[in-house]
Amino acid sequence: MGFSVHACLKPIALGAVAVALAPSLLSAGETYKAPYVVSGNQHILVGITLDEAAVRAALPKGLKPTKSVSGGLNFYTSKGGDTVPAYTRGYVWADVEGYDSINGTKGRFILWVATNPGAGKLGKIGYDEVKGDTKLERNGKNVTGSTSVDGKEVMNVAIKLGDDPCGPALGTLNYPSMPSTAKSLVMTQYAFTGSICGAKAVSADISVGNDHPLAKFKPTAMIWAAFAEDLSFSGSPQIPIKMAGN
């Protein structure tokens, strides 16, 4: 992301960290006829590195990880919008090459995600999604997030906010995927705006057995962290991608 998690965000860094923000509950246009917009989001984000073999095995044809096998954990709650009920989500993603946003941020592929309500919608566009609840708690500068499935916690993070005030940020990011009904990759683009707070990553843990699908995506290192307040984003219809050689 180009900045240290130990440093509070300066204006130039706000866009860099903010582009890690969440994808929508459902690709806009897939079901909803009205514009797809959600708001009132709060996010905890922790940048991580991942096991290369696990990521390569999970990515569909046409996607490859970054050289550093970077990615992240995103825990958030949303108030929803006119066509989307309030929901929570927690997921782990891998950065991918070749699908950068307009500001150069890497595209993101969701490796595993838990949503409630609305689980299964992201599954339709090619991500491994289950029903699960995510909660965020803030105590002064300390913020924690956790995701549970069937009442059992499966992953959690903790961050500590920096001393500088939070600042406004906006941008776009790209999420490629491979829907089961598609013959090639598609991409959903998200535009967001909100307030971003610099933070330091304290911990990031995936607490599941080795036979769990999430186990292979345990963080190998923490890189950066951020907290987003009153975040809004919109999603585009799925954009077909013609892969090289086809």
Backbone torsions as a table, in degrees:
resi	resn	phi	psi	omega
1	MET	NA	-13.3	172.4
2	GLY	88.0	13.7	174.5
3	PHE	-148.6	160.3	-178.3
4	SER	-86.7	139.3	177.3
5	VAL	-68.4	-12.9	179.7
6	HIS	-83.2	-16.3	-177.6
7	ALA	-99.1	142.0	175.0
8	CYS	-72.0	151.0	-174.8
9	LEU	-71.4	134.5	169.0
10	LYS	-96.1	165.5	-178.4
11	PRO	-54.0	-37.6	-177.6
12	ILE	-67.3	-22.5	-177.5
13	ALA	-93.0	-11.6	-175.1
14	LEU	-60.0	-45.2	179.6
15	GLY	-65.4	-33.4	-177.5
16	ALA	-63.8	-42.2	-179.3
17	VAL	-83.5	-32.5	-174.7
18	ALA	-66.1	-25.5	-178.5
19	VAL	-68.9	-1.7	175.1
20	ALA	-82.7	4.4	-170.9
21	LEU	-73.5	170.5	-161.5
22	ALA	-74.1	151.3	169.9
23	PRO	-79.6	167.5	-175.4
24	SER	-77.9	165.4	177.5
25	LEU	-61.5	-29.6	-176.9
26	LEU	-157.4	140.8	178.6
27	SER	-58.0	127.6	-178.1
28	ALA	-59.3	137.4	179.6
29	GLY	92.0	-16.1	-178.9
30	GLU	-70.2	-41.4	178.1
31	THR	-126.8	-43.1	-173.6
32	TYR	-81.7	136.3	179.2
33	LYS	-88.7	-27.6	178.6
34	ALA	-78.7	163.1	176.5
35	PRO	-55.9	139.1	-177.3
36	TYR	-92.2	109.8	-179.9
37	VAL	-142.9	133.2	171.9
38	VAL	-125.0	156.1	-176.2
39	SER	-149.1	178.4	-179.6
40	GLY	68.5	28.1	-177.9
41	ASN	-82.5	148.2	166.9
42	GLN	-126.5	130.7	-175.6
43	HIS	-127.7	138.9	162.7
44	ILE	-108.3	127.9	-179.2
45	LEU	-126.3	133.0	176.8
46	VAL	-131.0	118.6	175.6
47	GLY	-76.8	137.7	-175.8
48	ILE	-138.8	171.1	164.6
49	THR	-112.7	156.8	-172.3
50	LEU	-130.3	167.6	176.4
51	ASP	-70.7	124.5	-174.0
52	GLU	-62.8	-45.1	-178.0
53	ALA	-61.4	-40.8	-179.7
54	ALA	-65.5	-41.6	-179.3
55	VAL	-68.0	-45.9	179.8
56	ARG	-59.8	-37.9	-179.7
57	ALA	-68.6	-28.9	-176.7
58	ALA	-86.3	-24.4	-176.5
59	LEU	-75.3	139.7	175.6
60	PRO	-72.1	164.4	178.5
61	LYS	-55.6	133.9	179.4
62	GLY	101.6	-9.7	177.8
63	LEU	-116.0	141.9	176.2
64	LYS	-138.6	147.7	-177.5
65	PRO	-72.0	167.2	173.8
66	THR	-71.3	165.6	-178.7
67	LYS	-59.8	-36.6	-179.1
68	SER	-88.0	-1.4	-176.9
69	VAL	53.7	51.5	-180.0
70	SER	-82.7	161.3	178.3
71	GLY	-174.8	-151.0	-179.8
72	GLY	-173.9	171.6	174.8
73	LEU	-117.2	134.9	-178.5
74	ASN	-129.8	119.0	177.8
75	PHE	-117.7	123.5	-178.9
76	TYR	-152.9	159.6	172.7
77	THR	-121.1	147.6	-178.5
78	SER	-135.4	142.0	174.6
79	LYS	-81.1	-4.6	178.4
80	GLY	77.3	-155.7	-178.3
81	GLY	-157.4	-165.6	-176.9
82	ASP	-59.2	-35.3	-176.9
83	THR	-111.3	2.7	-175.8
84	VAL	-131.2	125.0	177.6
85	PRO	-71.6	161.5	174.4
86	ALA	-56.6	141.8	-177.3
87	TYR	-152.9	168.7	174.1
88	THR	-126.7	156.6	-179.5
89	ARG	-155.3	145.4	171.5
90	GLY	-138.6	135.3	-179.0
91	TYR	-155.4	163.5	173.2
92	VAL	-116.4	135.1	-179.7
93	TRP	-126.2	160.8	173.3
94	ALA	-116.7	135.0	171.8
95	ASP	-71.6	142.7	-179.3
96	VAL	-128.6	151.0	179.7
97	GLU	-82.4	149.8	170.1
98	GLY	90.0	-0.5	-178.5
99	TYR	-131.3	40.8	-177.1
100	ASP	-63.7	148.5	172.6
101	SER	-76.1	178.6	-174.9
102	ILE	-62.8	-25.7	179.4
103	ASN	-95.1	8.9	174.7
104	GLY	92.5	1.8	177.9
105	THR	-70.0	137.7	-178.1
106	LYS	-63.8	148.1	171.7
107	GLY	-65.2	161.2	-176.2
108	ARG	-130.7	135.0	176.1
109	PHE	-115.8	126.1	-179.1
110	ILE	-78.5	120.9	-178.0
111	LEU	-84.7	-35.3	179.2
112	TRP	-160.5	139.8	-175.5
113	VAL	-148.8	142.4	174.7
114	ALA	-121.0	130.2	-176.0
115	THR	-133.7	146.3	171.5
116	ASN	-160.6	127.2	-7.6
117	PRO	-79.3	178.9	176.3
118	GLY	95.0	12.0	179.1
119	ALA	-59.9	140.7	-179.3
120	GLY	107.8	-21.6	-178.9
121	LYS	-68.7	-44.9	177.2
122	LEU	-70.1	-26.8	175.5
123	GLY	-60.1	-33.3	-179.3
124	LYS	-67.4	-23.7	179.6
125	ILE	-103.1	13.1	167.8
126	GLY	109.5	13.3	178.8
127	TYR	-109.8	154.8	179.5
128	ASP	-82.9	98.3	-173.6
129	GLU	-118.8	140.6	176.3
130	VAL	-131.5	169.1	175.0
131	LYS	-83.1	126.9	180.0
132	GLY	-166.2	156.5	-176.1
133	ASP	-107.0	141.2	178.1
134	THR	-123.3	138.9	176.9
135	LYS	-133.8	149.8	177.0
136	LEU	-120.9	142.7	177.1
137	GLU	-135.9	137.8	-179.4
138	ARG	-125.8	130.9	177.1
139	ASN	-132.5	94.0	-175.0
140	GLY	65.8	-123.0	179.7
141	LYS	-88.7	-5.3	-178.9
142	ASN	-94.8	126.1	-178.0
143	VAL	-129.1	133.0	179.1
144	THR	-126.0	154.5	175.8
145	GLY	-140.4	145.8	178.2
146	SER	-146.7	151.1	176.8
147	THR	-124.3	133.3	-179.5
148	SER	-124.5	144.8	176.1
149	VAL	-125.1	127.6	-176.7
150	ASP	54.0	37.2	177.1
151	GLY	80.3	0.4	-178.4
152	LYS	-113.7	126.7	-179.7
153	GLU	-65.0	134.2	-179.5
154	VAL	-116.5	-22.5	176.7
155	MET	-158.4	153.2	-179.4
156	ASN	-154.4	157.4	176.6
157	VAL	-140.0	159.3	173.3
158	ALA	-141.4	136.4	177.8
159	ILE	-134.1	162.2	175.0
160	LYS	-123.9	123.7	-177.9
161	LEU	-68.4	149.4	178.0
162	GLY	-78.9	179.5	-177.4
163	ASP	-84.6	-25.6	-178.1
164	ASP	-71.7	151.3	177.5
165	PRO	-63.1	153.3	174.1
166	CYS	-68.6	158.1	-177.5
167	GLY	-137.8	159.7	-178.5
168	PRO	-71.4	149.2	177.8
169	ALA	-152.1	152.8	174.4
170	LEU	-151.8	160.9	179.9
171	GLY	171.2	-170.6	176.9
172	THR	-132.9	159.2	174.3
173	LEU	-150.9	156.4	-174.3
174	ASN	-116.5	133.4	178.6
175	TYR	-121.1	96.5	174.3
176	PRO	-75.8	152.8	178.4
177	SER	-157.8	173.9	179.9
178	MET	-129.1	89.9	178.3
179	PRO	-60.9	148.9	-178.4
180	SER	-64.0	-23.5	-178.8
181	THR	-93.2	-2.4	-176.8
182	ALA	-99.7	155.8	178.1
183	LYS	-97.0	-10.2	179.3
184	SER	-150.2	174.4	-179.4
185	LEU	-63.6	150.1	170.2
186	VAL	-126.0	166.4	179.1
187	MET	-137.3	136.9	173.1
188	THR	-110.7	130.6	-179.6
189	GLN	-106.4	136.7	-178.3
190	TYR	-119.6	134.7	174.4
191	ALA	-110.6	134.5	-174.8
192	PHE	-136.3	159.2	172.0
193	THR	-151.8	146.7	-179.1
194	GLY	171.8	-166.6	179.9
195	SER	-110.1	130.1	-175.6
196	ILE	-117.3	134.9	-179.1
197	CYS	-115.6	131.2	175.3
198	GLY	-67.9	149.1	-176.5
199	ALA	-155.8	167.3	174.1
200	LYS	-114.1	133.2	176.7
201	ALA	-71.9	128.2	178.8
202	VAL	-100.6	-46.1	179.1
203	SER	-157.0	156.1	175.7
204	ALA	-151.4	118.1	-172.9
205	ASP	-137.3	136.4	170.3
206	ILE	-111.2	113.9	-170.0
207	SER	-111.6	71.7	179.5
208	VAL	-131.9	163.2	176.9
209	GLY	-70.3	162.2	-176.3
210	ASN	-63.0	-20.0	-179.7
211	ASP	-88.6	-1.7	179.9
212	HIS	-80.3	141.3	-180.0
213	PRO	-57.9	-25.1	-178.6
214	LEU	-81.1	-18.7	-171.9
215	ALA	-59.0	-36.7	-175.6
216	LYS	-74.3	-5.0	-178.9
217	PHE	-109.0	24.4	176.4
218	LYS	-63.4	138.4	-179.5
219	PRO	-60.6	139.2	173.2
220	THR	-95.5	-18.6	175.9
221	ALA	-165.1	155.3	173.2
222	MET	-103.4	137.9	-174.0
223	ILE	-112.3	-45.8	-175.6
224	TRP	-155.1	172.0	177.7
225	ALA	-152.9	158.0	177.8
226	ALA	-160.6	161.1	176.0
227	PHE	-128.4	132.9	-179.8
228	ALA	-115.5	135.5	179.5
229	GLU	-119.6	145.9	174.8
230	ASP	46.3	50.3	-176.6
231	LEU	-89.2	137.1	173.8
232	SER	-122.7	145.3	172.6
233	PHE	-149.1	158.8	177.3
234	SER	-127.1	154.1	-178.5
235	GLY	-120.9	145.5	178.7
236	SER	-87.2	165.9	166.6
237	PRO	-62.5	161.7	177.8
238	GLN	-67.5	131.8	-177.4
239	ILE	-105.5	116.9	179.1
240	PRO	-61.3	140.9	178.4
241	ILE	-117.5	126.8	175.3
242	LYS	-89.6	116.0	-177.5
243	MET	-76.1	149.6	179.7
244	ALA	-57.4	134.3	178.6
245	GLY	94.4	-11.1	180.0
246	ASN	-101.6	NA	NA
